[in-house]
Amino acid sequence: MKALLRTLLAVIGVLGLVVVAAVVYITTFFDPNDLKPRLIEVVRQQSGLELSLEGPLSWSFYPRLGVSVEQAEAWLPEQSQEEGPFVAFDRAEVSLAFAPLLSGEIAIDGLMLDNMHLNLERDEQGRGNWQVLLDRLQQQGEEAESALAPAASGPGSDSGDGMAVALNIASVQVRNGEILFSDRQQGLGLRIDGLSVSGTNVNPHRAFPLKSSFRLASFEEAGWRNNDEAKPELVTDVSFESQVQLGLADGRYVLEGLALDTQTQMTALEGHNQQINLHAQQLVADLQAKRYRVEAGELDASVSHPKLGDKAVPLSLAFVADADLAAETLQLRELQLTSEDSLKLSGTLSVNKLLGTPQYTGQIKMVPMSLRPWLTRLDMLPATSSDSALGDVALTSPLQGNAQRLELTNLTLVLDDTTFTGRLSAGLDGQSLTFELQGDQLNLDDYLPPSQAENGSAANAARLELPGISSAYAQESSEELLPVDWLSALTLDGQLTLSQLEAFGLTFNEVGLKARGSNGQQHIENFDASFYEGKLSANAALDLNQEPIQWSFVPTMEQVQIVPLFEALQGEESPLRGRLNLDGELTTRGNTSELLKRNLNGRTVLRIDEGAVLDVNVSQELCTAVATLEGEEITREWSPDTRFDRARATLVFRDGVVHNDDLEITLPGIALGGEGELNLVTGRLDYGAAARFVDTADAACSVNPRLERLPFPVRCEGTLGEAPGEWCHFDRQAFQRAVGELARDEARRRASEEIEEQVDDALEGLDERVGEGASEELRDALRGLFE
């Protein structure tokens, strides 16, 4: 036994002496730089690259066997060496573990590449300069496969040369690399610098840790390389870390614990950095089957923008993804987008024709949340009458669409106290909108700006006391009312029904709206509603191709109760009752309130049926006044209201001025008429009205026929900014003129009667002397003198 041990020790000692002697011999008598020509030739044959080795080749023998190359450059086939090299590096090193060599195995201990520079270019036709290299390598594919076969076989395999190759690299390092990419077809330039890649225990059969980091700069023009002053549009710092399992044989790669972190600086948003981090429990890439799967993925972003204020907005998207590029499909499941202020969106998404014209279907759900903090952050929160408007919003719907359009096919939208259901479709470019929605109760006033009355405007408070005129008189504004550019390009097809609508203080029931438009022409084809026990309908058109834009309206009201309408408008008891009817056609031009009023033209006809003036009896007042004039008293009982048979008026609009000359209100025995105008631009009112007695069977009182011609005039003058109580007054001068005319007529009548009596005496027997009928002709002639 001792002899055997001494023999083994002797053998080991001899082998050691042989190895030491071999190392001494090689390092003393063999120069590795003599291999440069052979190495250059092998690279040329295998890849077509023209290799230049300016630096020395060197090797080491302990504790590892290694070869290093310095100052290497390579040019593509047919590439001029006056151009920059395709690839270059300062130093590359490959080392083998020494101990496994004693047992007949080749174990790569480390790979290192320092200061690598790679130049990639794509021409105007879309062909990359690297394509010639790929074509050459493909031609050498069988030889490359034969060369890599021992490595692919794994530890313990027989290479055919009596040596086993173990592909288990202890360390792989790429340090301070740079990649330049110019795309002349897209006019794009990319620069990757500071590239670092490190991996340990790299093995095709087990997962190993891999880390990488680099900085990516993007340029707008492909010629940025020759422009020292070119500034990148964005600069992104990228870091990557994962446990990687290589599938060299089957092309299946698995990344576990994936972490990809990016931080981007955009030149246009200086001082606002964007951060996006992707984390996944597992990413599986099957390159042969072209299938990819992400398990438990989470995309975290921190979005910064001047419109978002100084604070970045955090967003987090959790998902599970399956992509099949061969079938061109993508499945996104368990989607959940969350952020601050209670934002939580969830759903699923399935995409077909992924690489062509993508089409998708899915489901979306948003839990109740307030939009107010988000709109405030975006500086888009409108001034609303209600501080709680947009404070409770939720939606759920299946969805479908493509790269141009999104459709919510069975939408349920909760907007505060309103629930909408139906279908909504919109173009992603914002130029088309289609909807068919049904809602219950919507209070539109909550979403409109606060009224000037609420802000304490005395002028506005005064105008609100005049029913029907308030909307016409507003403070002048040069702000445009409509987004003309958007509406001009919009294709619209929409239908909306509501059980109840509150708008401008008014209540509309059973509302139906239908709107269509395209090519700069927008139409409200019909708006119908039950309106205070009557009906309201209207249609409108907007021509945005004209300058200024053209408006037209056709409103109609039938049998609308005046009392609740007035109370809704004014918040006080109505002085009238009856049923209002209206027909009209109006046009105007412009896109500001001032221009709309100034250019208003058209005609409307008003009629009130079953009407009465409340808490005042005009017949009583007039009959009492007449009785006083004649020295009489009236003892009958009067109704507290003034009932009238009908009221009618035609309003003619001419360039913002409302004219009326046919007001007609008929009471029993009394007729009321008037004429005048209202300037909507200046707010100036000038109107005169007068009441007269008429001889009817249902007259309110017996009146001397001579007084039927006597008017009782009222004059209304002023501006809409004044208190309405100051507008109208009894027109004493007009009344005095009317009384004077009546007195003169009466004097003429009496004088005519006295003369006739005297003439009758003088003309007796005239017929006999002059001829039959002569006296009557003379009387007629004398009457003409007094009429």
C-alpha positions in Angstrom: 0.0 0.0 0.0 2.8 2.3 0.9 4.5 1.5 -2.4 1.3 2.4 -4.3 1.1 5.7 -2.5 4.7 6.5 -3.2 4.1 5.6 -6.9 1.1 8.0 -7.1 3.0 10.8 -5.5 5.8 10.3 -7.8 3.4 10.4 -10.8 1.8 13.6 -9.6 5.2 15.1 -9.0 6.3 14.2 -12.5 3.1 15.7 -14.0 3.6 18.8 -12.0 7.2 19.1 -13.3 5.9 18.5 -16.8 3.3 21.3 -16.5 5.8 23.7 -14.9 8.2 22.9 -17.7 5.5 23.4 -20.3 4.6 26.8 -18.9 8.2 27.9 -18.7 8.8 26.7 -22.3 5.7 28.4 -23.8 6.2 31.7 -22.0 9.9 31.7 -22.9 10.0 30.5 -26.4 6.4 31.1 -27.9 5.0 34.5 -28.7 1.1 34.5 -28.9 1.3 37.5 -31.2 2.4 35.1 -33.9 -1.2 33.9 -33.9 -2.6 37.3 -35.1 -2.5 36.5 -38.8 -4.3 33.2 -38.2 -6.9 34.8 -36.0 -7.6 37.5 -38.6 -8.0 34.9 -41.3 -10.4 32.7 -39.2 -12.6 35.8 -38.4 -12.6 36.7 -42.1 -13.6 33.2 -43.2 -16.4 32.8 -40.5 -18.0 36.3 -40.6 -16.5 38.3 -43.4 -15.3 40.9 -41.0 -11.9 42.5 -41.6 -10.2 42.4 -38.2 -7.4 44.7 -37.2 -5.4 43.9 -34.0 -3.3 46.9 -33.0 -2.7 45.8 -29.5 -0.9 42.8 -28.1 -2.2 39.3 -27.6 -1.3 37.9 -24.2 -2.1 34.9 -22.0 -1.9 33.8 -18.4 -1.5 30.4 -16.9 -2.3 30.6 -13.2 -4.6 30.6 -11.4 -6.5 30.4 -14.7 -5.6 29.9 -18.3 -6.5 33.0 -20.2 -6.1 34.9 -23.5 -6.5 38.6 -23.9 -6.7 40.9 -27.0 -6.3 44.6 -26.9 -7.1 47.4 -29.4 -9.2 45.4 -31.8 -11.3 46.9 -34.7 -13.4 45.2 -37.4 -15.0 46.4 -40.6 -17.9 44.9 -42.5 -17.3 43.4 -45.9 -17.0 46.0 -48.6 -16.8 48.7 -46.0 -14.0 51.2 -46.5 -11.5 51.3 -43.7 -11.5 55.1 -44.0 -14.9 55.0 -42.3 -15.3 54.3 -38.6 -15.1 50.6 -37.7 -18.3 48.5 -37.4 -17.1 47.2 -34.0 -14.2 48.0 -31.8 -13.1 47.3 -28.3 -10.1 48.2 -26.1 -9.7 44.9 -24.5 -11.3 41.4 -24.6 -10.3 38.4 -22.4 -11.3 34.8 -22.2 -10.1 32.6 -19.3 -10.4 28.9 -18.5 -10.4 27.3 -15.1 -7.1 25.5 -14.6 -8.2 22.7 -12.3 -10.9 21.1 -14.6 -8.3 20.8 -17.3 -6.5 18.2 -15.2 -9.7 16.1 -15.3 -10.2 16.5 -19.0 -12.8 19.2 -18.9 -12.8 22.7 -20.5 -14.5 25.2 -18.1 -14.7 28.8 -19.2 -13.9 30.8 -16.1 -14.6 34.3 -17.5 -15.4 36.5 -20.4 -14.7 40.2 -20.4 -15.2 42.9 -23.0 -14.0 46.4 -22.2 -15.0 49.7 -24.0 -16.8 48.1 -26.9 -18.0 50.4 -29.7 -20.7 49.2 -32.1 -22.0 51.2 -35.1 -25.4 50.3 -36.6 -27.0 52.1 -39.5 -30.2 51.6 -41.5 -30.5 53.2 -45.0 -33.4 54.9 -46.6 -34.7 51.6 -48.0 -34.7 50.1 -44.5 -31.7 47.8 -44.8 -29.3 47.6 -41.9 -25.5 47.5 -42.3 -25.5 44.4 -40.0 -27.6 42.4 -42.5 -24.5 41.4 -44.6 -23.0 40.0 -41.4 -26.1 38.0 -40.6 -26.3 36.7 -44.2 -22.6 35.5 -44.0 -23.2 33.9 -40.6 -26.2 32.1 -41.9 -24.2 30.7 -44.8 -21.7 29.4 -42.2 -24.5 28.0 -40.1 -23.6 24.3 -40.3 -20.0 24.9 -39.4 -21.1 27.2 -36.5 -23.5 24.5 -35.3 -20.7 21.9 -35.4 -18.4 24.2 -33.5 -21.0 24.9 -30.8 -22.2 21.3 -30.5 -19.8 20.4 -27.6 -20.9 23.5 -25.7 -24.5 22.7 -26.1 -24.0 19.1 -24.9 -23.2 20.3 -21.4 -20.8 19.1 -18.8 -19.3 15.6 -19.3 -20.0 15.4 -23.0 -17.5 14.0 -25.4 -16.4 16.6 -28.0 -14.9 14.0 -30.2 -11.4 15.3 -29.5 -11.2 13.5 -26.2 -12.0 16.7 -24.2 -15.3 17.5 -22.4 -16.6 21.1 -22.6 -18.5 22.5 -19.6 -20.4 25.7 -20.5 -20.5 27.1 -17.0 -18.9 30.6 -17.2 -18.1 31.9 -13.8 -18.2 35.5 -14.9 -19.3 37.4 -17.9 -18.7 41.2 -18.0 -19.2 43.9 -20.6 -18.0 47.3 -19.3 -18.4 50.8 -20.6 -19.9 49.8 -24.0 -21.3 52.1 -26.6 -23.8 51.4 -29.4 -24.6 54.0 -32.1 -27.7 53.5 -34.3 -28.8 55.8 -37.2 -32.1 55.1 -39.0 -32.3 57.2 -42.1 -35.6 55.7 -43.1 -37.3 57.0 -39.9 -35.0 60.0 -39.4 -34.0 58.7 -35.9 -30.8 58.4 -34.0 -30.1 56.4 -30.9 -27.0 56.3 -28.7 -26.4 53.8 -25.9 -23.5 54.5 -23.7 -22.2 53.3 -20.4 -23.4 49.8 -21.3 -22.6 47.4 -18.6 -23.6 43.7 -18.5 -22.6 41.2 -15.8 -23.5 37.6 -15.2 -22.2 34.9 -12.9 -22.3 31.1 -13.3 -23.7 31.4 -16.8 -25.1 28.0 -17.6 -27.6 26.8 -20.2 -29.1 24.3 -17.7 -29.7 26.5 -14.6 -30.8 30.0 -13.9 -28.1 32.5 -13.3 -28.2 36.2 -12.2 -27.8 38.8 -14.9 -27.5 42.5 -14.6 -27.3 45.3 -17.1 -27.4 49.1 -17.1 -26.9 51.8 -19.8 -28.0 55.3 -20.9 -30.1 55.7 -24.0 -30.3 59.0 -25.9 -32.7 59.6 -28.7 -32.2 62.2 -31.5 -34.7 63.5 -34.0 -32.4 63.4 -37.0 -30.3 60.6 -38.3 -27.4 63.0 -39.0 -26.8 63.8 -35.4 -23.4 62.0 -35.4 -21.9 64.8 -37.4 -23.5 67.5 -35.3 -21.7 68.2 -32.1 -24.4 70.6 -31.0 -27.2 68.1 -31.5 -29.2 67.7 -28.3 -31.2 64.5 -27.6 -35.0 64.7 -27.4 -34.8 62.4 -24.4 -32.3 60.6 -22.3 -33.2 57.5 -20.4 -31.2 55.7 -17.7 -32.0 52.0 -17.8 -31.2 49.2 -15.4 -32.1 45.5 -15.7 -31.8 42.6 -13.3 -33.1 39.0 -13.4 -32.5 35.3 -13.0 -32.1 34.1 -16.5 -32.4 30.6 -17.8 -31.1 30.0 -21.3 -32.7 27.5 -23.6 -30.0 27.2 -26.3 -31.4 24.0 -27.6 -35.1 24.7 -27.8 -35.0 28.5 -27.9 -37.0 28.9 -24.7 -35.7 31.6 -22.3 -37.1 32.2 -18.8 -36.5 35.3 -16.8 -37.5 35.2 -13.1 -37.7 38.1 -10.7 -37.5 40.5 -13.6 -36.8 44.2 -12.7 -36.5 46.8 -15.5 -36.2 50.4 -14.2 -36.0 53.5 -16.3 -35.8 57.2 -15.6 -36.3 59.6 -18.6 -35.4 63.2 -19.0 -37.2 65.0 -21.9 -35.7 68.1 -23.4 -39.1 69.6 -24.0 -40.0 69.0 -20.3 -36.8 70.2 -18.6 -37.0 69.5 -14.9 -39.8 66.9 -15.2 -38.4 63.4 -15.1 -40.5 60.3 -16.1 -39.9 57.1 -14.2 -41.2 53.7 -15.4 -40.4 50.4 -13.7 -41.4 47.0 -14.9 -41.4 44.1 -12.5 -42.5 40.5 -13.2 -42.5 37.3 -11.3 -41.7 35.5 -14.5 -41.2 36.2 -18.2 -41.1 33.2 -20.6 -39.9 33.7 -24.2 -40.3 30.8 -26.6 -38.4 32.1 -29.6 -39.1 29.1 -31.8 -42.9 29.1 -31.2 -42.9 32.9 -31.0 -44.8 32.8 -27.7 -44.3 35.1 -24.7 -45.8 35.1 -21.3 -45.5 37.5 -18.3 -46.7 36.3 -14.9 -47.6 38.7 -12.1 -46.4 41.7 -14.1 -46.4 45.2 -12.6 -45.7 48.4 -14.4 -45.1 51.4 -12.0 -44.8 54.9 -13.4 -44.2 58.3 -12.0 -45.4 60.9 -14.6 -44.3 64.5 -14.4 -45.6 67.4 -16.5 -45.9 71.1 -16.1 -49.7 70.8 -16.3 -49.6 68.3 -13.4 -47.8 70.7 -11.1 -44.7 70.2 -9.1 -45.7 66.7 -7.9 -45.3 63.7 -10.1 -48.4 61.5 -10.6 -47.8 57.8 -9.6 -49.5 55.1 -11.7 -49.4 51.3 -11.2 -50.6 48.7 -13.6 -50.7 45.0 -12.6 -51.3 42.4 -15.4 -50.8 38.9 -16.7 -49.9 38.8 -20.4 -49.7 36.1 -23.1 -48.5 36.9 -26.6 -48.5 34.6 -29.6 -46.7 36.3 -32.5 -47.3 33.4 -34.9 -51.1 33.8 -34.3 -50.8 37.6 -33.9 -52.7 37.5 -30.6 -52.2 39.2 -27.2 -54.1 38.4 -24.0 -54.0 40.8 -21.1 -55.6 39.5 -18.0 -56.1 40.6 -14.4 -55.5 44.2 -15.5 -55.6 46.7 -12.6 -54.6 50.3 -12.9 -54.3 52.2 -9.6 -53.2 55.6 -8.4 -53.8 58.1 -5.7 -57.2 59.8 -5.2 -59.0 56.5 -5.4 -58.2 55.7 -9.0 -58.8 52.0 -9.7 -59.4 50.6 -13.2 -59.7 46.9 -13.8 -60.4 44.6 -16.8 -59.2 42.3 -19.5 -58.1 42.8 -23.1 -57.7 40.5 -26.1 -55.9 41.7 -29.2 -56.0 40.0 -32.7 -54.0 40.9 -35.8 -51.3 42.2 -33.4 -48.7 42.8 -36.1 -51.0 44.1 -38.8 -54.2 46.1 -38.0 -54.8 45.4 -34.3 -58.4 44.7 -33.2 -59.2 44.3 -29.5 -62.1 43.3 -27.2 -62.3 43.3 -23.5 -63.9 44.5 -20.3 -63.3 47.7 -18.3 -64.5 48.7 -14.8 -63.8 51.8 -12.8 -64.8 51.9 -9.2 -66.5 55.0 -7.9 -64.1 57.9 -7.6 -64.0 61.7 -7.7 -62.7 63.3 -10.9 -62.3 66.7 -9.2 -58.7 66.2 -7.8 -57.6 64.8 -11.2 -59.1 67.6 -13.2 -57.7 70.1 -10.7 -54.2 68.5 -11.2 -54.6 68.9 -14.9 -55.9 72.4 -14.6 -59.1 71.3 -16.4 -61.6 71.5 -13.5 -64.5 73.6 -14.8 -66.3 76.2 -12.6 -69.5 74.4 -11.5 -72.5 75.6 -9.6 -72.2 72.5 -7.3 -69.0 71.8 -5.4 -69.8 68.1 -5.5 -70.3 67.9 -9.3 -68.0 65.2 -10.8 -67.4 63.9 -7.3 -68.8 60.4 -7.8 -68.0 58.8 -11.1 -68.0 55.1 -12.0 -68.3 53.0 -15.2 -68.3 49.4 -16.4 -68.6 48.1 -20.0 -67.4 45.6 -22.5 -65.2 47.3 -25.0 -63.9 46.7 -28.5 -62.0 48.7 -31.1 -58.9 49.1 -33.2 -56.0 51.5 -33.6 -58.4 54.2 -34.7 -61.6 53.7 -32.6 -62.8 52.6 -29.2 -66.3 51.5 -28.5 -68.0 50.8 -25.1 -70.7 48.4 -26.3 -72.8 48.1 -23.1 -71.9 51.0 -21.0 -73.1 51.7 -17.5 -71.9 55.1 -16.4 -72.7 56.6 -13.0 -72.2 60.4 -12.9 -73.1 61.7 -9.4 -76.9 61.1 -9.1 -77.3 60.1 -12.8 -77.0 56.7 -14.3 -76.5 56.3 -18.1 -76.7 53.1 -20.0 -76.1 52.4 -23.7 -73.4 52.5 -26.2 -70.5 55.0 -26.7 -68.0 55.0 -29.5 -65.2 57.6 -30.2 -62.3 58.0 -32.6 -59.0 58.0 -30.9 -58.1 61.1 -32.9 -61.0 62.9 -31.3 -62.7 63.5 -34.7 -65.7 61.2 -34.4 -68.3 60.5 -31.7 -71.2 58.1 -31.7 -73.5 57.5 -28.8 -76.9 56.0 -27.9 -77.5 56.6 -24.2 -80.4 56.4 -21.8 -80.4 58.2 -18.5 -82.6 58.7 -15.5 -82.4 62.2 -13.9 -79.7 64.7 -14.8 -79.2 68.1 -13.1 -77.3 70.0 -15.8 -77.2 73.1 -13.6 -74.8 71.4 -11.2 -72.2 71.3 -14.0 -72.8 74.8 -15.4 -70.8 77.8 -14.2 -72.3 79.6 -11.2 -74.7 82.4 -12.2 -73.7 86.0 -11.8 -76.6 86.4 -9.4 -74.9 84.0 -7.0 -71.7 86.1 -7.4 -73.6 89.2 -6.3 -74.1 91.0 -9.6 -76.9 93.6 -9.1 -77.3 94.1 -12.8 -77.7 90.4 -13.3 -80.1 90.1 -10.4 -82.3 92.8 -12.0 -82.4 91.1 -15.4 -83.4 87.8 -13.8 -86.7 89.4 -12.8 -87.8 89.6 -16.5 -89.0 86.1 -17.7 -87.8 84.9 -21.0 -85.4 87.9 -21.5 -82.7 86.9 -19.0 -80.8 84.6 -21.4 -80.7 87.3 -24.0 -79.0 89.9 -21.8 -75.6 88.9 -20.5 -72.4 90.7 -19.7 -70.4 91.2 -22.9 -67.7 88.5 -23.4 -65.1 88.1 -26.1 -64.6 84.4 -25.2 -65.5 82.0 -27.9 -68.4 79.8 -27.0 -67.6 76.8 -29.2 -64.4 74.9 -30.1 -64.8 75.6 -33.8 -61.7 73.6 -35.0 -62.8 70.5 -33.2 -66.5 70.7 -34.2 -65.5 71.4 -37.8 -63.6 68.1 -38.1 -66.1 66.1 -35.9 -68.3 63.4 -37.3 -71.2 63.1 -34.9 -74.1 60.7 -34.6 -75.8 60.7 -31.2 -79.1 59.9 -29.4 -79.8 60.7 -25.8 -83.0 60.0 -23.8 -83.5 61.2 -20.2 -86.4 60.7 -17.8 -85.8 64.2 -16.4 -83.4 67.0 -17.1 -82.8 70.1 -15.0 -81.2 72.9 -17.0 -81.2 76.7 -16.5 -83.5 76.3 -13.6 -86.1 74.5 -15.8 -87.4 71.0 -15.7 -87.7 68.9 -18.8 -89.4 65.4 -18.7 -89.1 62.5 -21.1 -86.3 64.2 -23.0 -85.2 63.0 -26.4 -82.2 64.4 -28.3 -80.9 63.4 -31.7 -77.8 65.0 -33.2 -75.8 64.4 -36.3 -73.0 66.2 -38.1 -70.0 66.0 -40.4 -67.9 68.1 -42.8 -68.4 71.3 -40.7 -72.2 70.9 -40.5 -73.7 70.0 -37.1 -77.4 69.5 -36.5 -79.7 68.9 -33.6 -82.3 67.1 -35.6 -84.8 67.1 -32.8 -85.0 68.0 -29.1 -88.3 66.9 -27.6 -89.5 67.1 -24.0 -92.6 67.3 -21.9 -92.4 70.8 -20.5 -94.6 72.0 -17.7 -97.7 70.1 -18.7 -97.1 70.9 -22.3 -94.6 70.1 -25.1 -91.3 71.6 -26.2 -89.6 70.7 -29.4 -86.7 72.3 -31.3 -84.2 71.7 -34.0 -81.0 73.6 -34.7 -78.2 73.8 -37.2 -74.6 75.0 -37.0 -72.6 75.8 -40.2 -68.9 76.0 -39.2 -67.7 76.3 -42.8 -68.9 80.0 -42.8 -67.0 82.9 -41.4 -68.4 83.8 -39.0 -70.1 80.6 -38.1 -73.9 80.4 -38.8 -76.6 79.3 -36.4 -80.3 78.6 -36.9 -83.0 77.5 -34.5 -86.6 76.4 -34.9 -88.3 76.3 -31.4 -91.9 75.2 -30.7 -93.9 75.2 -27.5 -97.4 73.8 -27.1 -99.8 74.4 -24.2 -97.1 75.1 -21.7 -98.4 76.1 -18.3 -97.1 79.7 -17.5 -97.4 79.6 -13.7 -94.9 76.8 -13.0 -92.7 78.0 -15.9 -92.5 81.5 -14.4 -91.9 80.3 -10.9 -89.0 78.1 -12.2 -87.5 81.0 -14.0 -87.9 83.7 -11.3 -88.4 81.9 -8.0 -91.6 83.9 -7.3 -95.3 83.8 -8.0 -96.4 84.3 -11.5 -98.5 87.3 -12.4 -100.1 85.3 -15.3 -101.7 82.0 -15.8 -102.5 80.3 -19.0 -101.1 78.0 -21.7 -98.2 79.3 -23.7 -97.8 78.4 -27.4 -94.7 79.5 -29.5 -93.5 79.0 -33.0 -90.4 80.6 -34.4 -87.4 80.6 -36.8 -84.2 82.3 -35.7 -80.8 82.8 -37.2 -77.6 84.4 -36.1 -73.8 84.5 -36.7 -70.6 84.5 -34.6 -69.0 82.7 -31.8 -69.3 85.1 -28.9 -72.4 86.2 -26.9 -72.1 89.7 -28.2 -72.0 88.7 -31.9 -74.8 86.2 -31.4 -77.1 89.0 -30.0 -76.0 91.6 -32.6 -76.7 89.2 -35.5 -79.9 87.7 -34.3 -82.7 87.7 -36.9 -85.9 85.9 -37.4 -89.5 85.7 -36.2 -91.5 84.1 -33.4 -95.2 84.1 -32.7 -96.6 83.9 -29.1 -100.0 82.9 -28.1 -101.6 82.4 -24.6 -104.8 80.3 -24.2 -107.0 80.1 -21.2 -105.1 83.1 -19.7 -105.6 85.4 -16.8 -103.7 88.3 -15.2 -103.5 87.3 -11.5 -104.4 89.4 -8.5 -105.5 92.4 -10.6 -108.8 93.0 -12.5 -108.1 95.3 -15.4 -111.8 95.4 -16.3 -112.6 96.6 -12.8 -109.9 99.2 -12.9 -111.0 100.6 -16.3 -114.8 100.4 -15.5 -114.2 102.2 -12.2 -112.1 104.9 -14.0 -114.9 105.4 -16.6 -117.6 105.5 -14.0 -115.7 108.2 -12.2 -115.4 110.2 -15.3 -119.1 110.1 -15.8 -119.9 110.7 -12.2 -121.3 107.2 -11.6 -120.6 104.3 -9.2 -120.2 100.6 -9.9 -121.6 98.2 -7.3 -121.1 94.8 -8.9 -118.7 92.1 -7.5 -115.5 91.6 -9.4 -113.2 88.6 -9.9 -109.7 89.0 -8.3 -108.1 88.1 -11.6 -108.4 89.4 -15.2 -109.4 86.6 -17.4 -108.8 87.1 -21.1 -109.9 85.2 -24.2 -106.6 85.3 -26.0 -103.3 87.0 -26.1 -101.1 87.1 -29.2 -97.9 88.8 -30.3 -95.4 88.5 -33.1 -91.8 89.2 -32.3 -89.6 90.2 -35.3 -85.8 90.1 -34.7 -83.7 92.4 -36.9 -79.9 92.5 -36.2 -80.4 92.1 -32.5 -83.4 94.3 -32.1 -86.8 92.7 -31.2 -89.8 94.5 -32.8 -93.5 94.0 -32.0 -96.4 95.9 -33.4 -99.3 93.6 -33.1 -99.8 92.8 -29.4 -103.4 91.8 -28.9 -105.0 90.8 -25.6 -108.8 90.5 -25.7 -110.8 90.8 -22.4 -114.6 90.8 -22.1 -115.5 94.3 -23.4 -111.8 95.4 -23.4 -109.0 95.2 -26.1 -105.4 95.7 -25.1 -102.8 96.3 -27.8 -99.2 97.6 -28.0 -96.1 98.1 -30.1 -92.4 98.8 -29.5 -88.9 97.3 -29.5 -86.1 95.8 -27.3 -82.5 96.2 -28.3 -80.7 93.0 -27.1 -77.3 94.5 -27.6 -77.8 97.7 -25.6 -80.6 96.3 -23.4 -82.7 99.4 -24.3 -86.5 98.9 -24.0 -89.2 101.2 -25.6 -92.7 99.9 -25.7 -96.2 101.4 -25.6 -99.5 99.7 -24.8 -103.1 100.9 -24.5 -106.4 99.4 -23.4 -109.8 100.3 -25.0 -113.4 99.4 -24.4 -115.2 97.5 -27.1 -118.8 96.9 -27.6 -119.3 93.2 -27.0 -122.1 91.1 -25.5 -120.0 90.1 -22.5 -118.7 93.6 -21.8 -117.4 94.1 -18.3 -119.5 97.2 -17.8 -121.8 99.6 -19.8 -119.8 102.4 -21.3 -120.8 105.5 -23.1 -120.2 104.7 -26.7 -118.1 107.8 -27.0 -115.6 106.4 -24.4 -115.0 103.3 -26.5 -112.6 105.4 -28.5 -110.7 106.5 -25.4 -107.4 104.5 -24.9 -105.8 104.0 -21.5 -102.0 104.1 -22.4 -99.0 102.6 -20.6 -95.4 103.5 -21.5 -92.4 101.2 -20.8 -88.9 102.6 -21.2 -85.5 101.9 -19.7 -82.7 99.4 -19.9 -82.6 95.8 -18.7 -80.0 96.7 -16.1 -82.6 98.7 -14.3 -85.2 97.4 -11.9 -88.3 96.3 -13.9 -90.5 98.4 -11.5 -89.0 101.5 -13.0 -89.7 100.6 -16.6 -93.5 101.1 -17.0 -95.8 104.0 -16.0 -99.2 105.4 -17.0 -98.7 107.6 -20.1 -100.4 110.8 -18.8 -99.5 112.9 -21.8 -100.9 110.3 -24.3 -104.0 110.0 -22.2 -104.5 113.8 -22.1 -104.1 113.9 -25.9 -106.6 111.2 -26.3 -109.1 112.9 -24.0 -108.5 116.2 -25.9 -109.2 114.5 -29.2 -112.3 112.9 -27.7 -113.5 116.3 -26.4 -113.0 118.0 -29.7 -114.9 115.2 -31.4 -117.7 115.7 -28.9 -117.7 119.4 -29.4 -118.0 119.0 -33.2 -120.8 116.4 -32.7 -122.8 118.8 -30.5 -122.2 121.8 -32.8 -123.3 119.7 -35.7 -126.5 118.7 -33.9 -127.4 122.3 -33.0 -126.8 123.5 -36.6 -128.9 120.6 -37.9 -131.8 121.7 -35.8 -131.6 125.3 -37.1 -131.1 124.1 -40.7 -134.1 121.8 -40.4 -136.4 124.7 -39.6 -134.9 126.8 -42.4 -135.1 123.9 -44.9 -138.7 123.0 -44.3 -140.6 123.2 -47.6 -137.3 123.4 -49.5 -138.1 120.1 -51.2 -141.3 121.5 -52.5 -139.8 124.7 -53.8 -136.5 123.3 -55.2 -137.2 119.7 -55.8 -137.4 116.4 -54.0 -134.1 115.4 -52.1 -132.6 118.9 -52.2 -132.8 119.4 -48.5 -131.1 116.1 -47.7 -128.2 116.9 -49.9 -127.7 120.2 -48.2 -127.7 118.5 -44.8 -125.0 116.0 -45.9 -122.9 118.9 -47.1 -123.2 120.7 -43.8 -122.3 117.6 -41.8 -119.1 117.3 -43.8 -118.0 120.6 -42.5 -117.9 119.3 -38.9 -116.5 115.8 -39.5 
